[in-house]
Amino acid sequence: MNRMHHCAAAIVAAATLSGCAAATTAGSAARGEGPEREYAAYVVSESADQVARVVYGPEGARVERERSVRTRPHEVDGPHGVALSPDGRYYYVTIGHGTPFGSLWKLSTANDELLGRVTLGLFPATVDVTPDGQYGFISNFNLHGDHVPSSISKVHLPTMAEVARTETCVMPHGSRITPDGTRHYSVCMMDDLLVEIDVATGEVARRFSVAPGREGPAAAAMQQPAAGDTNAGATHAHAAHGGAPAPDAARVCSPTWAQPSADGAFVYVACNRQAEVLEIDTRSWTLARRIATGENPYNLDVTPDGRLLLVTLKSRTEPATELIELQTGRSLARVPSSTTLTHGLAVTQDSRYAFVSSEGRGAEPGKVDVIDLRAMRVVGSVDVGQQAAGIAPAR
């Protein structure tokens, strides 16, 4: 369970970790161009069943270490999301597949030891941790079977016990908590909904329709979709996943991420089918602004200083990360990714760099690019396992 792979090109089983400076790949910053200090992020690779710690520093970017999270030798367990505790002592990984339910793992950042795990719903995907480190909120995405309402799990992290499971809507994703720790946001790809949960109670507080032309507080019928009704609420954004005809793109948002602003006054929603991000005022619960993006906006992050909104563009033809100035809503740059299917974002706490994961295709490795947010260009890049997905900054 604690087997580590210290270099991407070598398979080494070990119970403890050591550095792997040789893991720097072509495209990393040249010697002397990196920052004076080191930055790090954790990234999961869904098809490789691995989590990697990627470091960017004076010598460029490198994979410092990798850990297998595979439990079944002939099956893919599918790690999808990752988050760190506020004190930096632990990291949490969602495992999408199970028999049939997925799980959340708690591991030590010191030695990658597995400290606990808890079984959750069907395909736990994105995860976030409250500012006090006491609770994790996980979206049970449910990629299996019919399009039925799924849930958000609330886990007490010190004991790794699920204390609440709240039904929201179909295919919840993009689990994020406000900086003050009072509210949780997620979106439902099949129902065109943003859902707000009260962190203290674990109960749904409000729902907001993000369907094009129907943005606003959700109607009662939309707030309580009937189980098994695949047409409940808004038009399903990804009906083609279940074999149904693809919906009219003009009528769906297909939200894939919810991201609170640095001060919690707004929440941003990525409309994957509309090439835009919606800015929703959390006080008035109204649509405040539409922000145009490139094709297929997927994951979002906001710099801690509140200056930039970052958007991954999960485009097969022009994969990139878009940098948007929040004050004006103006796109400052689209930074091309080093491989296809750009996925997740992790911004450093000083708002200086962003670590960006890209899945790649087939047997190609996943990638992590490091973007200098001042120069607005990639300054480092490393290979990781196939289908790099969730990524989170180290503390």
C-alpha positions as CSV (number, residue, x, y, z in Angstrom):
1,M,0.0,0.0,0.0
2,N,2.9,2.3,0.6
3,R,4.8,1.4,-2.6
4,M,6.4,4.5,-4.1
5,H,7.6,5.0,-7.6
6,H,10.4,7.6,-7.2
7,C,10.9,8.4,-10.9
8,A,8.4,8.4,-13.7
9,A,10.8,6.3,-15.8
10,A,11.6,3.8,-13.1
11,I,9.4,1.5,-11.0
12,V,10.8,1.2,-7.5
13,A,8.9,-0.4,-4.7
14,A,9.7,1.2,-1.3
15,A,8.1,2.0,2.0
16,T,9.9,5.4,2.4
17,L,10.4,8.2,0.0
18,S,13.5,9.9,-1.4
19,G,14.1,12.7,-3.8
20,C,14.1,12.3,-7.6
21,A,15.8,15.3,-9.1
22,A,16.3,13.4,-12.3
23,A,12.6,13.4,-13.0
24,T,12.8,16.9,-14.6
25,T,11.6,16.6,-18.2
26,A,12.2,18.6,-21.4
27,G,10.3,21.9,-21.2
28,S,11.2,22.6,-17.6
29,A,12.7,26.0,-16.7
30,A,16.4,26.3,-17.6
31,R,18.9,26.5,-14.7
32,G,18.8,29.9,-13.1
33,E,15.3,30.8,-14.4
34,G,13.3,29.3,-11.6
35,P,12.1,30.9,-8.4
36,E,14.3,31.3,-5.4
37,R,12.1,29.0,-3.3
38,E,10.4,25.7,-4.1
39,Y,6.6,25.3,-4.7
40,A,4.8,22.0,-4.8
41,A,1.5,20.5,-5.8
42,Y,-0.1,17.0,-5.5
43,V,-1.7,15.5,-8.6
44,V,-3.6,12.3,-9.2
45,S,-3.4,10.2,-12.4
46,E,-6.7,8.4,-12.9
47,S,-5.7,5.7,-15.3
48,A,-2.3,5.0,-13.6
49,D,-3.7,4.9,-10.0
50,Q,-1.0,7.2,-8.8
51,V,-0.6,10.4,-6.9
52,A,2.5,12.5,-7.5
53,R,4.2,15.4,-5.7
54,V,5.4,17.8,-8.3
55,V,8.0,20.5,-7.3
56,Y,9.0,23.7,-9.1
57,G,12.0,25.5,-7.9
58,P,15.4,27.1,-8.8
59,E,16.3,23.9,-10.8
60,G,13.0,23.9,-12.7
61,A,10.2,21.4,-12.4
62,R,10.5,17.8,-11.3
63,V,8.4,14.9,-10.0
64,E,9.7,14.5,-6.4
65,R,7.9,11.3,-5.7
66,E,4.9,9.1,-6.7
67,R,2.7,6.8,-4.8
68,S,0.5,4.0,-6.0
69,V,-3.1,4.0,-4.7
70,R,-4.1,0.8,-6.6
71,T,-5.7,-1.9,-4.5
72,R,-6.8,-4.3,-7.2
73,P,-4.1,-5.7,-9.5
74,H,-6.2,-6.0,-12.6
75,E,-8.6,-3.1,-12.2
76,V,-8.3,0.7,-12.3
77,D,-9.3,2.3,-9.0
78,G,-9.5,5.7,-10.6
79,P,-8.2,8.5,-8.2
80,H,-9.9,11.7,-9.3
81,G,-9.6,14.5,-6.7
82,V,-7.1,15.6,-4.2
83,A,-7.0,18.2,-1.4
84,L,-4.7,19.1,1.4
85,S,-5.3,19.9,5.1
86,P,-4.8,23.6,6.0
87,D,-1.8,22.7,8.2
88,G,-0.2,20.7,5.3
89,R,0.1,17.5,7.3
90,Y,-2.4,15.4,5.3
91,Y,-3.7,15.0,1.8
92,Y,-6.9,13.4,0.8
93,V,-7.6,11.5,-2.4
94,T,-10.9,10.4,-3.8
95,I,-11.0,6.9,-5.3
96,G,-13.7,6.7,-7.9
97,H,-14.2,3.0,-8.4
98,G,-15.1,0.3,-5.9
99,T,-17.5,-2.6,-5.6
100,P,-19.4,-0.5,-6.5
101,F,-18.8,2.5,-4.1
102,G,-15.8,4.7,-4.1
103,S,-13.8,6.0,-1.1
104,L,-11.8,8.9,0.4
105,W,-8.2,8.2,1.5
106,K,-6.2,10.2,4.1
107,L,-2.5,10.1,3.7
108,S,0.5,11.7,5.4
109,T,2.4,14.4,3.5
110,A,5.6,13.4,5.5
111,N,5.8,9.8,4.2
112,D,2.7,9.1,2.2
113,E,1.5,6.6,4.7
114,L,-2.2,5.6,4.5
115,L,-3.8,6.9,7.7
116,G,-7.4,6.1,7.0
117,R,-10.2,5.7,4.5
118,V,-14.0,5.8,4.3
119,T,-16.4,4.4,1.8
120,L,-18.6,7.0,0.1
121,G,-21.1,7.1,-2.8
122,L,-20.8,6.2,-6.5
123,F,-17.6,7.7,-8.0
124,P,-16.5,10.3,-5.5
125,A,-14.9,13.0,-7.6
126,T,-13.9,16.4,-6.4
127,V,-13.0,17.1,-2.7
128,D,-12.4,20.2,-0.6
129,V,-11.5,20.8,3.0
130,T,-12.9,23.3,5.5
131,P,-10.4,26.0,6.6
132,D,-10.3,24.5,10.1
133,G,-9.4,21.1,8.7
134,Q,-12.3,19.3,10.4
135,Y,-14.4,18.4,7.4
136,G,-14.2,17.3,3.8
137,F,-16.9,17.7,1.3
138,I,-16.9,15.3,-1.6
139,S,-19.1,15.2,-4.7
140,N,-20.4,11.7,-5.6
141,F,-20.3,12.2,-9.3
142,N,-22.0,8.8,-10.1
143,L,-20.8,7.8,-13.6
144,H,-22.7,4.5,-13.4
145,G,-26.1,3.5,-14.8
146,D,-29.1,5.8,-15.1
147,H,-29.0,9.6,-14.6
148,V,-30.4,9.8,-11.1
149,P,-29.8,12.4,-8.4
150,S,-26.6,11.9,-6.5
151,S,-25.1,13.5,-3.4
152,I,-22.5,15.4,-1.5
153,S,-20.7,13.6,1.3
154,K,-19.6,15.4,4.5
155,V,-16.7,13.6,6.2
156,H,-15.3,14.3,9.7
157,L,-11.6,14.1,8.8
158,P,-10.0,13.4,12.2
159,T,-12.0,10.2,12.5
160,M,-12.6,9.6,8.7
161,A,-16.3,9.1,9.4
162,E,-19.0,10.2,6.9
163,V,-21.4,12.3,9.0
164,A,-23.8,13.4,6.3
165,R,-24.8,12.6,2.7
166,T,-27.0,15.2,1.1
167,E,-28.9,14.5,-2.2
168,T,-28.5,17.4,-4.6
169,C,-29.0,16.6,-8.3
170,V,-27.6,14.6,-11.2
171,M,-23.8,14.3,-11.5
172,P,-22.5,16.8,-8.9
173,H,-19.0,18.0,-9.5
174,G,-16.6,20.9,-8.6
175,S,-16.8,20.7,-4.8
176,R,-15.5,24.0,-3.3
177,I,-15.9,25.7,0.1
178,T,-15.9,29.5,0.7
179,P,-12.8,31.0,2.4
180,D,-14.8,31.6,5.6
181,G,-15.8,28.0,5.7
182,T,-19.6,28.6,5.9
183,R,-20.8,27.6,2.5
184,H,-20.1,24.8,0.0
185,Y,-20.8,24.9,-3.7
186,S,-21.1,22.3,-6.4
187,V,-22.6,22.1,-9.8
188,C,-24.7,19.4,-11.5
189,M,-23.8,18.8,-15.1
190,M,-27.0,17.0,-16.0
191,D,-29.4,19.5,-14.3
192,D,-27.7,22.9,-15.1
193,L,-27.7,23.7,-11.4
194,L,-25.5,25.4,-8.9
195,V,-26.1,24.1,-5.3
196,E,-25.2,25.8,-2.1
197,I,-24.9,23.8,1.1
198,D,-24.7,25.1,4.7
199,V,-21.4,23.7,5.9
200,A,-22.5,23.5,9.6
201,T,-25.7,21.5,8.9
202,G,-24.8,19.7,5.7
203,E,-28.2,20.7,4.2
204,V,-29.0,22.4,0.9
205,A,-29.5,26.1,1.4
206,R,-30.2,27.3,-2.1
207,R,-30.2,26.2,-5.7
208,F,-29.5,28.4,-8.8
209,S,-30.3,27.6,-12.4
210,V,-27.5,28.2,-14.8
211,A,-29.4,27.1,-17.9
212,P,-29.0,29.7,-20.7
213,G,-31.7,32.3,-20.6
214,R,-33.1,30.9,-17.3
215,E,-30.4,31.9,-14.9
216,G,-31.7,32.6,-11.4
217,P,-33.0,31.0,-8.2
218,A,-34.2,27.6,-9.1
219,A,-37.9,26.8,-9.3
220,A,-39.4,24.4,-6.8
221,A,-39.7,21.6,-9.5
222,M,-36.0,22.0,-10.3
223,Q,-35.0,22.0,-6.6
224,Q,-36.4,18.5,-6.0
225,P,-35.7,16.3,-9.1
226,A,-37.6,13.0,-8.9
227,A,-35.3,10.0,-8.5
228,G,-35.0,8.2,-11.8
229,D,-36.4,11.1,-13.9
230,T,-33.7,11.8,-16.3
231,N,-35.5,14.9,-17.5
232,A,-35.9,16.5,-14.1
233,G,-35.0,20.2,-13.8
234,A,-33.0,21.8,-16.5
235,T,-32.1,20.1,-19.8
236,H,-29.4,17.5,-19.2
237,A,-26.1,18.8,-20.4
238,H,-24.4,15.5,-21.2
239,A,-27.3,13.2,-22.3
240,A,-25.0,11.7,-24.9
241,H,-23.0,10.0,-22.1
242,G,-26.0,7.8,-21.5
243,G,-26.7,7.0,-25.2
244,A,-29.4,9.6,-25.5
245,P,-29.4,12.2,-28.3
246,A,-27.1,15.1,-27.6
247,P,-29.0,18.2,-26.4
248,D,-29.1,21.5,-28.2
249,A,-26.0,23.3,-27.1
250,A,-27.8,26.6,-27.2
251,R,-30.1,25.4,-24.4
252,V,-27.5,24.0,-21.9
253,C,-24.7,25.3,-19.8
254,S,-23.3,21.9,-18.8
255,P,-21.6,23.3,-15.6
256,T,-18.4,21.5,-14.6
257,W,-17.0,23.6,-11.8
258,A,-18.0,26.1,-9.0
259,Q,-15.3,28.4,-7.6
260,P,-16.0,31.0,-4.8
261,S,-14.2,34.3,-5.1
262,A,-11.3,35.1,-2.8
263,D,-13.7,37.1,-0.5
264,G,-16.7,34.7,-0.9
265,A,-18.9,37.5,-2.4
266,F,-19.2,35.7,-5.8
267,V,-19.2,32.2,-7.1
268,Y,-18.0,31.4,-10.6
269,V,-19.5,28.6,-12.7
270,A,-17.9,27.1,-15.8
271,C,-20.4,26.6,-18.6
272,N,-18.6,23.9,-20.6
273,R,-21.0,24.0,-23.5
274,Q,-21.3,27.8,-23.7
275,A,-17.6,28.9,-23.6
276,E,-18.3,31.2,-20.7
277,V,-18.1,31.6,-17.0
278,L,-21.0,32.9,-15.0
279,E,-20.4,35.2,-12.0
280,I,-23.1,34.8,-9.4
281,D,-23.6,37.3,-6.6
282,T,-23.9,35.2,-3.4
283,R,-25.6,38.0,-1.5
284,S,-28.4,38.8,-3.9
285,W,-28.4,35.3,-5.5
286,T,-28.5,36.8,-9.0
287,L,-26.4,36.6,-12.2
288,A,-23.9,39.4,-12.0
289,R,-21.8,38.9,-15.1
290,R,-21.0,36.7,-18.0
291,I,-17.3,36.2,-18.8
292,A,-16.4,34.9,-22.2
293,T,-13.8,32.1,-22.5
294,G,-12.2,29.8,-25.0
295,E,-13.7,26.5,-26.0
296,N,-14.8,24.0,-23.3
297,P,-14.0,25.8,-20.0
298,Y,-13.7,23.0,-17.4
299,N,-12.0,23.7,-14.0
300,L,-11.6,27.1,-12.3
301,D,-9.4,28.7,-9.7
302,V,-9.0,32.2,-8.3
303,T,-5.7,33.7,-7.2
304,P,-5.7,34.3,-3.4
305,D,-5.1,38.0,-4.0
306,G,-8.4,38.1,-6.0
307,R,-6.9,39.5,-9.1
308,L,-7.2,36.6,-11.6
309,L,-9.7,33.9,-12.6
310,L,-8.0,30.9,-14.1
311,V,-9.9,28.6,-16.5
312,T,-8.7,25.3,-18.0
313,L,-9.9,24.8,-21.5
314,K,-10.5,21.1,-22.1
315,S,-10.3,21.5,-25.8
316,R,-9.0,18.7,-28.0
317,T,-7.8,21.2,-30.6
318,E,-6.6,24.2,-28.5
319,P,-5.9,23.0,-24.9
320,A,-4.9,25.9,-22.8
321,T,-5.3,27.8,-19.5
322,E,-7.1,31.2,-19.8
323,L,-6.1,34.0,-17.4
324,I,-8.9,36.5,-16.8
325,E,-8.6,39.8,-15.0
326,L,-11.5,39.8,-12.6
327,Q,-11.8,43.6,-12.2
328,T,-12.5,44.0,-15.9
329,G,-13.5,40.5,-17.0
330,R,-10.9,40.8,-19.8
331,S,-8.9,37.8,-21.0
332,L,-5.2,38.5,-20.5
333,A,-3.8,35.4,-22.1
334,R,-4.5,31.8,-23.2
335,V,-1.5,29.8,-22.2
336,P,-1.2,26.6,-24.4
337,S,-0.9,23.3,-22.6
338,S,1.9,20.9,-23.3
339,T,-0.6,18.1,-24.1
340,T,-4.3,17.5,-24.7
341,L,-7.3,17.6,-22.4
342,T,-6.3,20.2,-19.9
343,H,-7.9,19.3,-16.6
344,G,-7.2,20.9,-13.2
345,L,-5.7,23.9,-11.5
346,A,-3.7,24.6,-8.4
347,V,-2.6,28.2,-7.6
348,T,0.2,28.9,-5.1
349,Q,-0.7,30.7,-1.9
350,D,1.3,33.8,-3.0
351,S,-0.6,34.0,-6.3
352,R,2.6,33.7,-8.2
353,Y,2.3,30.3,-10.1
354,A,-0.3,27.9,-11.2
355,F,0.2,24.1,-11.6
356,V,-2.0,22.8,-14.4
357,S,-2.8,19.1,-15.0
358,S,-3.5,17.7,-18.5
359,E,-4.8,14.2,-19.1
360,G,-3.1,13.3,-22.5
361,R,-4.7,10.6,-24.7
362,G,-4.4,6.9,-24.6
363,A,-1.1,5.6,-23.4
364,E,0.5,9.1,-23.5
365,P,1.6,10.3,-20.1
366,G,-0.3,13.0,-18.3
367,K,1.4,16.4,-17.8
368,V,1.8,19.0,-15.2
369,D,2.6,22.5,-16.5
370,V,3.8,25.3,-14.3
371,I,2.5,28.8,-15.4
372,D,4.2,32.0,-14.3
373,L,1.2,34.2,-13.6
374,R,3.3,37.4,-14.1
375,A,5.0,36.4,-17.3
376,M,1.8,34.4,-18.4
377,R,3.7,31.5,-19.9
378,V,4.7,28.0,-19.1
379,V,8.0,27.9,-17.2
380,G,8.1,24.2,-16.3
381,S,6.6,20.9,-17.4
382,V,6.8,17.3,-16.2
383,D,5.4,13.9,-17.2
384,V,3.1,12.1,-14.7
385,G,0.9,9.1,-15.0
386,Q,-1.9,8.7,-17.6
387,Q,-5.0,10.8,-17.3
388,A,-3.7,13.4,-14.8
389,A,-6.8,14.9,-13.1
390,G,-7.3,16.6,-9.8
391,I,-4.4,18.8,-8.5
392,A,-3.9,20.8,-5.3
393,P,-1.2,23.1,-4.0
394,A,1.0,21.9,-1.2
395,R,1.0,24.0,2.0
